[in-house]
Amino acid sequence: MQENNSQDLENDDLYEHYRFTASVGQEALRVDKFLMNFIENATRNKIQQAAKAGNIFVNDLAAKSNHKVKPNDVVRVILSYPPAENLLVAEDIPLDIVYEDETVMVVNKPAGMVVHPGHGNYSGTLVNGLIYHIENLPTNSNERPGLVHRIDKDTSGLLVVAKTEFAMAHLSKQFFDRTTERLYYALVWGNVEENEGRIEGNIGRSLKNRLQMAVFPDADFGKHAVTHYKVLERLTYVTLVECKLETGRTHQIRAHFKHIGHTLFNDERYGGDAILKGTTFTKYKQFVHNCFKVLPRQALHAKTLGFTHPKTGELMQFNSNIPQDIVDCLEKWRTYSENSKEVIE
């Protein structure tokens, strides 16, 4: 019998239901009227309600119903439930399997792979690959086969998959009881002053941008979240940190570090794809943009995963290598730091 204990799989997901790109000849038009021209059987009242709830986006920014759509604008409707056509299809997707037996599987997910369908990604996900490679996977409380926890699309690293109902219940309870071990490496903007620290703050869906999570000091909002960190390397205007999760909330590391003023390097959704620290020199700006090209995603990797094997009771720990894109970016920053005479901000 499966227990609904996993923290990581609480339903914080949003799903893209519609996406339209305004034509080059589009005249300025209210977004509610614009959508009525494209969505069959939609009423203006329902569209306005969706906008009021923060579910309509123009160029990835939440838009009010009177927002004027202009040429080439991308208009999206994003809701908290999946589209009716969001059906799971088995796909022959190569998986980087670190460990597997009859009970569990540990996979090393590459950056760019979505863990489960949603947000307009209804194929090519880890789950699509899992149901092809493994028959009769148990589902979690959100009907996702095999998943006990997850990591973001552009985060790389280790995940454990449950292959039996017993393993699903056992592993879910471990995550709920916080007895698992999860260590991440993150490159963040700025010089993190303390060598070690603890970030605590409730995390919930942002009230301003529904695509982001935010930290709420008021305990009435969001869900309790704690991240422990340790500085591994200081590289002038960025810092490499090791993060240990005490809880497992959506975008936890990304939201917590933005909250303390150290947004993850090249984290587009949270503003880390802008130059947040450093000089105004043209040469420095070009250097940072070159780093962005080498590492075209947020600098976050799930490096270590530990848990108790559901069947044998053995303590198991797995480590993955830092991906090449993060390695190359770090080397660039090391070279810059060694040659730079500038003072750390």
N, C-alpha and C positions, 0 to 999 in steps of 0.2 A: 504494500500500500504506500502511495507516494504522499509525503508530507509537504505542505506549502510553506517551506521554511527558507528558501533561498532569497537572500537580500538582493543579489545582483540582478535578479530577473523580475523585480517589481515593474509593473507596466508603466514606464516613463516614455514609451515610444510614441512617435508621431508617424503618420503614414501619408505619403503624397497621393492624393486622389486625382488631381488635375494639374496639368502644366501647359501653359500657352505662351507663345512668344508673339508679341505685338508686331505687326508688319511694319515695313519701312514707311509706308504711307499712312500709318495710324494717326488720326487726329486725337488731340487730348480728349480723353473720355473717362468719366468716373469708373472706378474699378468694378462697382456693382453692376453698372450697365454693360461694361465690357464683358463680364463673365456671363451675363444673361444671353449674350449673343453666341456663346460657345457651349454652355452646359445645358443639355436637353432636360426639359421639365423643371428647371430651376426657377424659383420665384425670387423676386428682388428682396423680399422680407427675409428669406432664409439666407441669402448671400450677405445681407447686412448683419444678421445675427452671427454668422461665421466671422465676419470682419470684427465685430465687437468682441468676440471671444479670442481674437488674436490668431485666427486660423488662416487668414489670407495674407500672402506675402508678395511683394513686388520687388524683384531683385534681392531676394533673401531678407528683406526688412518687412516687419509687420505693417500692414496698410489699413487705414480706415476706409470705410465704404466710399467716401468722397475723394479718395486719392485719384489723381489724374494719371491714367496710363498713357505713356508716350511711345514713339517708335522704338522697337527692339527691346522693350521691357519684357522681363520674364515674370509671368503671373502664375502663382502656385496656390492651390488649396490643400492644406495639410490638416488632417484630423487625427483624433486619438484612437481610431479603430481602423483596421485594414480594409481595403476595397474588397468587394465581393469576389472579384476575380483573382484575389491573392491566394492561389492554391499552390501547395508544395509539389514540386516536380523533381524527381531524382535526376541528377546530372553527373556524368562521368568527369569529375573535377579532381585533378591530382591533389593529394593531401600530403603534407609533410608530417608523417606520423613519427613521433618521438618514442612512444611506448604503446603497446596494445596487448591485452589479454582478453579473456572471455567476458570480463566485467567492466573494464574501463579502457579508454583510449586517451592519450595525451597528444595533442597536435600543436605544431608551431605555425600559427597563422601569419601569413605575409601581410604587410601593409597594403591597403587597397581592397582587401577582401572583406565583404560584409558578413557578419556572423549569421544573421537570419534575415529573411525577407522583410522589407519595409522601406519607407522613405524613397519609394520609386525604384528600389533594387529588388526585383522579384525573381531574379535568377542569378546564377553564378555565386551564390552565397555558400558559406561553410555548411549550412544545414542541407542545401541541395546536394552537396557532395557527400555528406554523411549518410543520407538516406539511400544513396546509390551504393555506397560501400558496405553498409550494415543494414540487415533486414530487421524489421520490427523493433526499432528504437523506441524506448519509453518516452513519453512526453512529460514536460514539466507543467506547472500550474498555468502557464500561458500557452499551452499546446505546442511547444517547440521541441521537436525530437532531439533527445540526447543532451540538451544544454542544461548545465548547472550554473554557469556564470558566462560572462561575455566580455569582449573588449571592443573598442570602437573600430570602425572601418579602417581608418588610417593609423591605428596603433598596431604594432606587430607584437608577436609573442605567444606565450603558452596558454592553452586552454585544456581542461579536462572534460571528457565526454562520458556520460553514463550509458552503458550498453544494456543494463537490466533495470527493472523496476526497483529492486532492492538497492542497487548502486545509486540510482537517482535519489531515493529517499535518504540513504546514508550520507551521500556527499552533500545534499541540500542541507541536511542538519549540521554538517561540519561548517558550511559557509554561514549558516544562521548563528551557530555558536561561536564563530570567529576562531576556530581552531586550525584553519588552513593557513598556509604561508604564501604571501604574494608580494614579490618585490619587483618594482619597476625602475627603469632608468629613464630620467627625463632631463633634457637640456632646456633651461629656462632663461628668460631675459633678466639681466641685471646681476649684481653681486649679492648673493644671499648671505647676509651678515653672520648669522649664527651657524656654527658648524653642524648642529643638530637642532631639530625643533619638532613641534607638534601643531598641526593645524586642525582646529575644531570649529565647525559651523554647519548648521543645517543646510542641506542642498535640496533645491526644488526647481521646477520650471520657471525661468525668468518671466517676470511680469511685463517686461518691455520687449523681449525677443524670444518667441516660443521655441526657437531653434537652439537656444542656449540654456544651460543650467546656471543658477545663481546661488550665492551663499546668503542665508538669512540669519541675522543675529537674533531675531525674535523666534523663540522656540515654537510659536504657533504656526510657523510656515516651514515647509520642507521637511526633510528627514535627517535624523542625526547622522553625522559623518565625521570621521577622524582619519587624518593622514599623518604618519610620522615620516620625517625626512632626515637625510644625512648628506652633507656636502661631500662629493667625491673629488671635484676638480673645479678650480676657479680659472676662467679663461677670459680675463679682462671684462667684457661687457655681457658675458653669459656664464652660467654656472651649471655644471653637471651634478645632478642630485640622484640619490637612491631614495625611492619612496616605498614605504611599507603601509599597506592598507589594513586598517582596523575594521573598517566597514567597506561596503562595495556599492556605492551609488553611481548612477549614470554620470559620466564625465567628471568623476570625483576629483582626480588629480588636476585636471584641466581647470575646473572651477575653483578649487582651493588655491592653486598657485596664482591664478588671476586675482583672486580676492586679496592676497597678500602682496600684490604688486609685482609678481614674477611670472607673467604669462609664458606658456610654453613657446619655445622657438618655432616659428612658422606654423602656429596654430591659427589657421585662417578664420575659423568660426569665432574664436575669442580675441582676435586682433593681433595675434602673434606674428602675422605675416607682414607687419609694418616694422620699421626700425624703431624700437622702443627705448633702446639705450645706445649711447655712443656719440660720435662727433657729427658735425655737419659737413665734413670733408667729402668731396665727390668720390675720392678713391675709396674711402671707408664704405660709402653707400654701395659702390659697385661690388666691393668685397662681400657685403651682406647679401646682396642679390645673387651673387655667385653661390653663396652657401644655400640660399633658398632653392636654387636650381639643382644642387647636389642632393638636397634633402627636401623634396617637394611635398612635405606633409608635416604634421606635428611631430616633434622629437620625443616620442614616447614608446617604450618597449617593455613588454611584460617578460622580464628576464628569468625569474625564479618562481616555481610553483611547487608547493608541498601540501600533502594531504595524507590521511590514513586510508590505506586500501580497504574498501568496503568488505571484501571477502576474507583477506588474510590478516587484517589488522596491522600490517606492516606500515611503518612510516616511510613515505616515499617523497623524494625531492628531485625535481628536474630543473636543469638550467639550460638556457639557450644562448647562443652567441649573439652579440650585438650586430644588427643588420648592417650591411655594407654602406647604405646611405647615411646612417648615423655615424659610422666609423669615419667616413670620408669628410663629413661635416666637422666632426671633432678635430680631425687632423688639420683642417683649414684654420680653425680657431686657435689650435696650439701654435701653429706657425705664426699667425697674426700676433698672438700674445707674446711670443718670444721676441718678435721683431719690433713690437710697439713700445714707444716711450711714453705713451699717454697715461694719464692718471685714471684709475678706475673711478667711475661715478659712484 
